[in-house]
């Protein structure tokens, strides 16, 4: 493996699921394939890859219960999801574990299917799909015995199924009107009635919803709070009782199958602290980590917890956490990747209004007295740069470049109020934040103020292009991966099922055209001085490739130095290993021409 491949395309392994017996585990890994595929392990045997699709497997979930196909009783089944060419129209497939043969479970390639939950005895699966009109996500229950499907709820937005009640009668359904505005409903499958439990008309999130054995629900929410906590929600009257209210956001929870233990991941300045709480009381068992943990899955006996852990120097790998002993270790079965990169420092950058913006500062191991620096802006915007594995950062550090990853206003992980600071017409304040970041870097003695670069993905690509146009003397070059060149055209052309959701964040082109035009990097292309590199997936359904094409055309029309790379068969990101290597070889070479020249 070349040095570049070691950085930007190492083997990634994630925990997918643990079956009801605790003897089988499913993983998503690309250790010997172009994209992440399904791997299975039984008992202590080594994991085995199942299939080799051209596109990545998005998730996998074991079917509970023993009601399997005739002749295969007890063998078990598993449902997994896959799209085509990055189009995000995920299809569901059913895998028989006896012969490891899979077959389609959903059949409409033009529709999006989002896995929800199994009936507690495994007889059916609930999921959401926009098959009716391409826009609204309906809730569908489909039999795993005869394939019969029925729509149980006509959706009214981005609906998703969170959980199925132990009695089999109710579904917990969340409707997402915006990234931080969700409603939770209880759907009665016996009569079709829908009962609002949380968030109707209010600003709140509701995720990781689970039914307790006694019938009430537990979930992650920030209803009435700035930070997300854990609450118990009464099924009857919707009364909310807080269990955990930390001064940090709870990322996720996992209730063990016995209902006794609750695992939580807390976000402390981006770093994860994993905690295991016993519902009968007592102090939690804490596992502070040097990175980020996700994909929590309990052993059915509640004795151990599997999770995916990644750090700034190690790619994602499965870990096993033992609450009884209080220890944790990587799970055997997948070879560990050699460490690379470096640990960041948490710093603060003062912006125009006195607000201190959180950021992660990475310093190269053999830095020059005055090193070049790359500012990396994350996507979202409802996201956060966290100290997980970022192979491109490792590659930049190896070249002797400093990297700064700011969490500009609008980022999540620092409370609801901070995440809302960029809404609507306040979007331009993000550009002022970026200018403050540039000044902060330029003032450092260990950074060369003449060699500052910008790089961003998706929304971060939009911010990058805006920064190059609004503060043109600051930056010596810029790289925008699948970024928006103009918010109005982006909103008109993004996938139909996402359009209303994204308008809630950015504005409506028909109503807010004035300030959206003012935000447009495309409209300010003539002000850009630095060379620009643009890369986009040819099948991107979120930010259409026309966004990069328009920006490249506007810059090229005045003979401005611009490189434009479009990769067929990729969507919103570059999922295939070969493509990631090719894109980063071009991007890093482009950056080096300005930073090392």
LUMLUMRO-243137 format. One line per field, with one value per residue (C-alpha): residue in three letters; x, y, z. Coordinates in steps of 0.1 Angstrom, whole numbers, plus 2048, in hexadecimal, padded with zeros to 3 digits. Example, Ala and Ser with C-alpha at 12.3 -4.5 7.8 and 13.67 -1.06 7.14 Angstrom:
BEGIN
code	(ALA,SER)
u	(87B,889)
v	(7D3,7F5)
w	(84E,847)
REM end
This chain:
BEGIN
code	(UNK,UNK,UNK,UNK,UNK,UNK,UNK,UNK,UNK,UNK,UNK,UNK,UNK,UNK,UNK,UNK,UNK,UNK,UNK,UNK,UNK,UNK,UNK,UNK,UNK,UNK,UNK,UNK,UNK,UNK,UNK,UNK,UNK,UNK,UNK,UNK,UNK,UNK,UNK,UNK,UNK,UNK,UNK,UNK,UNK,UNK,UNK,UNK,UNK,UNK,UNK,UNK,UNK,UNK,UNK,UNK,UNK,UNK,UNK,UNK,UNK,UNK,UNK,UNK,UNK,UNK,UNK,UNK,UNK,UNK,UNK,UNK,UNK,UNK,UNK,UNK,UNK,UNK,UNK,UNK,UNK,UNK,UNK,UNK,UNK,UNK,UNK,UNK,UNK,UNK,UNK,UNK,UNK,UNK,UNK,UNK,UNK,UNK,UNK,UNK,UNK,UNK,UNK,UNK,UNK,UNK,UNK,UNK,UNK,UNK,UNK,UNK,UNK,UNK,UNK,UNK,UNK,UNK,UNK,UNK,UNK,UNK,UNK,UNK,UNK,UNK,UNK,UNK,UNK,UNK,UNK,UNK,UNK,UNK,UNK,UNK,UNK,UNK,UNK,UNK,UNK,UNK,UNK,UNK,UNK,UNK,UNK,UNK,UNK,UNK,UNK,UNK,UNK,UNK,UNK,UNK,UNK,UNK,UNK,UNK,UNK,UNK,UNK,UNK,UNK,UNK,UNK,UNK,UNK,UNK,UNK,UNK,UNK,UNK,UNK,UNK,UNK,UNK,UNK,UNK,UNK,UNK,UNK,UNK,UNK,UNK,UNK,UNK,UNK,UNK,UNK,UNK,UNK,UNK,UNK,UNK,UNK,UNK,UNK,UNK,UNK,UNK,UNK,UNK,UNK,UNK,UNK,UNK,UNK,UNK,UNK,UNK,UNK,UNK,UNK,UNK,UNK,UNK,UNK,UNK,UNK,UNK,UNK,UNK,UNK,UNK,UNK,UNK,UNK,UNK,UNK,UNK,UNK,UNK,UNK,UNK,UNK,UNK,UNK,UNK,UNK,UNK,UNK,UNK,UNK,UNK,UNK,UNK,UNK,UNK,UNK,UNK,UNK,UNK,UNK,UNK,UNK,UNK,UNK,UNK,UNK,UNK,UNK,UNK,UNK,UNK,UNK,UNK,UNK,UNK,UNK,UNK,UNK,UNK,UNK,UNK,UNK,UNK,UNK,UNK,UNK,UNK,UNK,UNK,UNK,UNK,UNK,UNK,UNK,UNK,UNK,UNK,UNK,UNK,UNK,UNK,UNK,UNK,UNK,UNK,UNK,UNK,UNK,UNK,UNK,UNK,UNK,UNK,UNK,UNK,UNK,UNK,UNK,UNK,UNK,UNK,UNK,UNK,UNK,UNK,UNK,UNK,UNK,UNK,UNK,UNK,UNK,UNK,UNK,UNK,UNK,UNK,UNK,UNK,UNK,UNK,UNK,UNK,UNK,UNK,UNK,UNK,UNK,UNK,UNK,UNK,UNK,UNK,UNK,UNK,UNK,UNK,UNK,UNK,UNK,UNK,UNK,UNK,UNK,UNK,UNK,UNK,UNK,UNK,UNK,UNK,UNK,UNK,UNK,UNK,UNK,UNK,UNK,UNK,UNK,UNK,UNK,UNK,UNK,UNK,UNK,UNK,UNK,UNK,UNK,UNK,UNK,UNK,UNK,UNK,UNK,UNK,UNK,UNK,UNK,UNK,UNK,UNK,UNK,UNK,UNK,UNK,UNK,UNK,UNK,UNK,UNK,UNK,UNK,UNK,UNK,UNK,UNK,UNK,UNK,UNK,UNK,UNK,UNK,UNK,UNK,UNK,UNK,UNK,UNK,UNK,UNK,UNK,UNK,UNK,UNK,UNK,UNK,UNK,UNK,UNK,UNK,UNK,UNK,UNK,UNK,UNK,UNK,UNK,UNK,UNK,UNK,UNK,UNK,UNK,UNK,UNK,UNK,UNK,UNK,UNK,UNK,UNK,UNK,UNK,UNK,UNK,UNK,UNK,UNK,UNK,UNK,UNK,UNK,UNK,UNK,UNK,UNK,UNK,UNK,UNK,UNK,UNK,UNK,UNK,UNK,UNK,UNK,UNK,UNK,UNK,UNK,UNK,UNK,UNK,UNK,UNK,UNK,UNK,UNK,UNK,UNK,UNK,UNK,UNK,UNK,UNK,UNK,UNK,UNK,UNK,UNK,UNK,UNK,UNK,UNK,UNK,UNK,UNK,UNK,UNK,UNK,UNK,UNK,UNK,UNK,UNK,UNK,UNK,UNK,UNK,UNK,UNK,UNK,UNK,UNK,UNK,UNK,UNK,UNK,UNK,UNK,UNK,UNK,UNK,UNK,UNK,UNK,UNK,UNK,UNK,UNK,UNK,UNK,UNK,UNK,UNK,UNK,UNK,UNK,UNK,UNK,UNK,UNK,UNK,UNK,UNK,UNK,UNK,UNK,UNK,UNK,UNK,UNK,UNK,UNK,UNK,UNK,UNK,UNK,UNK,UNK,UNK,UNK,UNK,UNK,UNK,UNK,UNK,UNK,UNK,UNK,UNK,UNK,UNK,UNK,UNK,UNK,UNK,UNK,UNK,UNK)
u	(800,80E,812,7F4,7DE,7E8,7DC,7BD,7B1,7BA,7A4,785,772,751,73A,718,705,705,6EA,6D2,6E7,707,719,718,726,723,73D,741,764,779,798,79A,780,77A,75D,751,741,72F,744,737,748,73A,746,76B,771,781,76A,761,757,734,730,742,72B,738,728,72D,716,707,6FA,6F2,6D9,6D2,6AE,6A2,68D,68D,671,688,683,678,695,6AC,69D,6B6,6CE,6C4,6C3,6D1,6C5,6DE,6DD,6EE,6EA,6F6,712,70E,6EA,6DE,6C0,6C7,6B9,6B4,6C1,6BA,6D7,6D1,6EC,6EB,6F8,703,6ED,6DC,6BE,6AC,692,688,685,682,6A5,697,68B,69E,698,6A4,6A6,691,68A,681,661,66C,667,677,658,659,66F,664,676,670,670,668,65C,63A,644,66A,667,654,661,644,646,642,640,64A,647,667,653,63F,64C,62A,62E,616,61A,611,618,617,636,637,65C,67C,66C,680,677,68B,67E,663,652,658,633,634,617,62A,645,659,65A,66F,667,685,67A,69E,6BF,6B7,691,680,65F,65B,63A,62C,61B,601,602,5E1,5CC,5E4,5E2,600,607,620,637,653,65C,63B,63F,65F,684,694,6A6,69A,6B0,6BD,699,695,678,67E,673,657,649,656,671,694,6A5,6BF,6AF,6B6,692,693,6B9,6D8,6EA,6DC,6D5,6C4,6A0,684,664,643,630,60E,610,632,640,666,67C,6A1,6BA,6DA,6DF,705,715,71E,70B,701,708,6F8,6EA,6E7,6CF,6DB,6C2,6BB,6B0,6C8,6E5,6E7,706,70B,725,72C,73C,756,767,763,773,75C,757,744,730,71C,700,6EE,6C9,6C7,6E0,705,721,725,743,756,76D,77E,78B,7A6,78F,76B,754,734,71F,717,70B,705,70B,6E8,6F2,6FC,71F,733,72F,73D,744,758,775,78B,7A6,7BB,7D6,7C2,7A6,784,786,76E,774,765,75C,758,745,74B,770,771,789,787,79C,79B,788,79C,797,7A1,7C5,7CD,7D8,7FA,7F6,7FA,7F1,7F3,7DD,7CF,7CD,7AC,7AF,798,797,786,76E,760,746,75D,750,76D,76A,775,78F,7A7,7CB,7E2,807,81E,838,855,848,85D,861,846,830,814,7F1,7D1,7AF,796,771,759,738,715,712,701,721,742,766,770,791,78A,79E,7A4,7BC,7C0,7CC,7E5,7F2,7F5,807,820,827,82F,80F,7FC,7D7,7BC,798,780,75D,74E,72D,711,725,715,725,725,700,6E1,6E7,709,6FB,6E1,6F8,6FB,6D6,6C6,6D4,6EF,701,71A,726,737,74C,757,761,776,787,78F,79E,7B4,7C0,7C7,7DC,7EF,7F9,809,82F,82F,819,823,808,80F,807,7E4,7CC,7A7,797,773,75A,735,729,74E,755,73C,74D,76E,763,753,773,788,770,76A,78E,7A2,7C3,7C4,7C5,7DF,7C9,7A8,79A,774,766,742,73A,71E,727,705,6EB,6CD,6D6,6E0,6BE,6AC,6BF,6C6,6B4,68F,68A,6A5,69A,682,69A,6B7,6A1,69B,6C1,6CB,6AB,692,69E,67B,679,69D,6AD,6BD,6D3,6DA,6E7,6FE,70C,713,738,72F,723,745,75B,76C,77A,78D,7B3,7C0,7C1,7A3,79F,77C,773,750,73E,72C,70D,70B,6E5,6EB,701,6FE,71E,711,71C,741,73C,72E,74A,764,754,752,777,783,770,78A,7A7,7AA,7BF,7A5,7A5,785,782,761,75F,745,733,738,71F,723,746,75F,756,76D,791,7A0,78D,797,7BB,7B8,7A5,7BD,7DC,7CF,7C4,7E4,7F9,7E4,7E9,80F,813,809,814,836,83F)
v	(800,822,83D,850,832,82B,84E,853,830,819,7FC,808,7F0,7F9,7E6,7DF,7C8,7AB,790,786,768,77C,762,776,798,7AD,7C7,7DF,7DF,7E6,7D3,7C2,7D4,7F5,7FE,7F3,7D1,7B9,7A3,789,777,75A,753,756,74F,769,780,777,78E,789,795,7AF,7CB,7E7,800,803,7F0,80B,7F6,7D3,7C6,7A2,797,78D,76F,74C,74F,749,73A,716,6FE,719,71A,729,733,757,775,797,7B7,7CF,7EE,7F9,815,819,830,846,84F,84A,837,81B,7F9,7DE,7BB,79B,783,75F,756,731,734,759,760,781,78D,7AF,7B7,7D9,7DC,800,80D,831,832,837,81D,825,808,80C,7EF,7CB,7BD,7AF,78B,792,78D,7AF,7CD,7F2,80B,82C,833,84E,835,846,868,86A,885,87A,85E,846,82B,808,7E6,7C9,7A4,790,770,777,799,7AB,7D0,7EA,810,817,83C,856,86B,891,896,883,868,84C,82E,82D,80F,7F4,7EE,7CD,7C5,7CA,7E3,805,815,833,84A,86B,886,89C,8BF,8CC,8BF,8CA,8CB,8A9,89B,879,866,845,832,819,7FD,7EF,80E,825,840,857,866,883,87E,898,8B6,8BF,8E4,8E6,8E6,8C5,8A6,883,866,844,83E,81D,80B,801,7DE,7EE,801,825,833,840,857,872,895,8B9,8C3,8E3,8E0,8ED,8CB,8AA,892,871,871,858,85F,852,840,84A,86F,879,884,889,87F,887,86B,87C,8A2,8A6,8C7,8B7,8A8,883,874,852,838,813,800,7DD,7C1,7BA,7DF,7E3,7F5,815,81E,842,855,879,893,8A7,8C0,8A5,889,86C,860,83F,839,81B,822,809,812,806,820,824,837,831,81F,839,833,854,850,861,862,85B,83D,834,815,809,7E5,7D0,7AB,79E,794,7B7,7AD,7BF,7DC,7DE,7FF,80E,824,83B,853,86D,852,832,82B,81E,7FC,7E7,7E9,7D4,7E6,7D1,7E5,7CC,7CE,7F1,7EA,7ED,7DF,7DC,7BD,7A1,797,7B5,7BF,7E1,7FC,80C,82D,84E,872,884,88E,8B2,8CD,8DD,902,920,93C,95D,969,98B,98B,97E,95A,941,927,904,8F4,8D7,8E0,8C5,8CB,8B7,8A2,8B3,8D6,8F1,911,920,905,907,902,8F4,8FE,8E1,8EA,8CD,8C7,8C7,8E2,8CF,8BB,8BE,8B7,89D,88C,86C,85E,878,868,888,89A,87E,883,8A8,8A5,88D,8A9,8C1,8D5,8E2,8DB,8EE,8E0,8FB,8F4,915,921,90A,8EB,8D1,8C3,8E4,8E7,8F2,917,914,8FE,919,936,933,92F,943,965,960,949,965,964,943,955,96E,950,942,964,964,941,94D,96A,954,93C,959,967,946,946,921,928,939,953,953,92E,929,911,90A,8E8,8DC,8C1,8C7,8E4,8E9,8EB,908,91A,914,924,941,946,947,962,977,977,972,97F,967,945,939,91C,90A,8E7,8E1,8BE,8BB,8DE,8F5,912,923,91B,924,90C,8F1,8F4,8F1,8D3,8BE,89D,8A4,892,8A9,8CA,8D6,8CA,8DE,8FD,8FD,901,918,92B,929,936,942,957,95D,962,983,976,955,968,97C,95C,94C,945,941,965,970,95A,978,981,960,963,942,922,90B,8E5,8D7,8B2,8A3,882,87F,870,886,889,8A3,8BD,8B8,8B7,8D5,8EA,8E3,8E5,908,914,905,916,938,936,928,943,95C,944,940,922,907,8E1,8CE,8A8,895,870,85B,841,855,868,881,876,85D,83B,826,821,827,847,854,84E,85F,87D,883,87E,89B,8B0,8AC,8B3,8D2,8DE,8D7,8ED,90B,900,8F1,907)
w	(800,7F7,811,802,802,827,82F,81B,814,832,83B,84E,865,876,88D,87C,894,8AD,8AA,8C5,8D0,8D3,8BD,89C,895,875,86A,84D,83F,820,82A,807,7F2,7E2,7F9,81B,819,831,847,860,87D,892,8B5,8B6,891,87B,868,844,828,819,7F6,7E2,7D6,7C0,7D9,7FF,817,82D,84A,855,870,87B,87A,89D,8A5,896,87C,85E,83B,839,83A,84A,86D,885,86A,86C,854,852,840,831,81B,7FC,7E2,7BE,7B4,7D2,7C9,7ED,7E1,7F9,7F2,80D,808,81C,824,82E,847,83F,81B,81C,7FD,7FB,7E7,7E3,7FE,7EE,7C8,7BE,7B4,7B1,7D5,7F6,811,835,84D,86D,884,885,895,8B7,8AB,889,874,863,85C,85F,849,837,812,7F9,7DF,7DD,7CF,7D3,7EE,80D,822,82A,845,838,84A,835,83E,83F,83A,81A,810,813,819,825,82A,84F,84E,833,83B,83E,83A,841,857,866,87C,89C,8AF,8B1,8D2,8E4,8E2,8BC,8BB,8B9,8A4,8B0,891,88F,875,86E,862,865,873,896,895,898,8A4,8B4,8AF,8BC,89F,8AA,890,89C,892,87F,899,89D,8BF,8C2,8DF,8DB,8C7,8B6,8AF,8C3,8BC,8C7,8BB,8C1,8B8,8C5,8D1,8E2,8F4,917,922,936,917,91B,905,90A,8F2,8EB,8E9,8F1,8F7,90C,910,8FE,8FF,8F6,913,91A,925,92C,919,926,90B,918,91D,90F,931,92E,94C,948,950,945,940,93B,931,911,8F4,8F6,8D4,8D7,8EF,8EE,906,90D,905,92A,92F,94C,93D,928,914,90A,8F6,901,8EB,8FE,8E6,8CB,8DF,8EB,90E,90E,92E,93A,952,967,969,98D,997,99F,98F,96A,95B,946,928,91D,8FA,8E5,8C8,8BE,8C5,8B2,8A7,8CA,8CC,8EB,8F0,8F6,91A,921,92B,910,8F7,8D4,8C4,8A7,8B4,89F,8AA,899,894,88E,875,881,891,8A7,8CC,8E9,90A,92A,944,95F,95D,950,934,90E,8F1,8CB,8C0,8B2,88E,879,875,884,86C,873,885,872,877,898,8B5,8B4,8CE,8D6,8D0,8D0,8B6,8BE,8A4,89B,8B6,8D2,8CF,8D3,8B8,8C0,8A9,8A7,89F,890,88F,878,88A,879,873,863,877,862,853,839,847,83A,849,845,848,84F,83D,84B,857,873,87A,88C,885,89E,8A8,895,877,85B,843,82F,84E,854,830,835,856,845,82C,848,846,864,863,875,876,885,890,884,891,886,88F,8A6,8C5,8D9,8E0,8CE,8D1,8C0,8A4,89D,899,873,86B,84F,849,863,84B,843,867,85E,844,85F,875,858,854,87A,876,85A,86F,88C,877,866,888,894,894,889,86A,849,844,81E,81B,829,816,81A,815,81B,814,80B,81F,828,803,801,81E,80D,7EC,7FF,813,7F3,7E5,804,813,7F3,7FF,81D,80B,7F2,7E5,7EB,7E8,7E7,7E7,7DB,7E8,7E0,7C9,7CE,7E9,7D3,7B7,7D1,7E2,7C1,7B4,7D3,7D7,7DA,7FB,80B,7FD,818,833,825,81F,845,84A,82D,823,806,7E4,7DC,7FC,807,7E5,7EF,80B,7F9,7DB,7F2,801,7DF,7D8,7B3,7B2,7C0,7AB,79B,7BD,7C1,7BE,7CA,7B4,7BA,7B9,7B6,7B9,7B7,7B4,793,7A3,7C2,7CB,7E7,7D7,7B2,79E,78B,7A9,7A3,77E,780,797,781,762,773,77E,75D,749,755,752,778,783,78B,78A,788,78E,78B,794,784,79A,7BA,7CE,7EB,7F3,7E5,7F2,7DB,7E7,7C4,7C0,7E2,7DA,7B8,7C5,7E2,7CC,7B6,7D4,7E8,7C9,7C2,7E6,7E5,7C7,7DC,7FF,7F6,7D9)
REM end
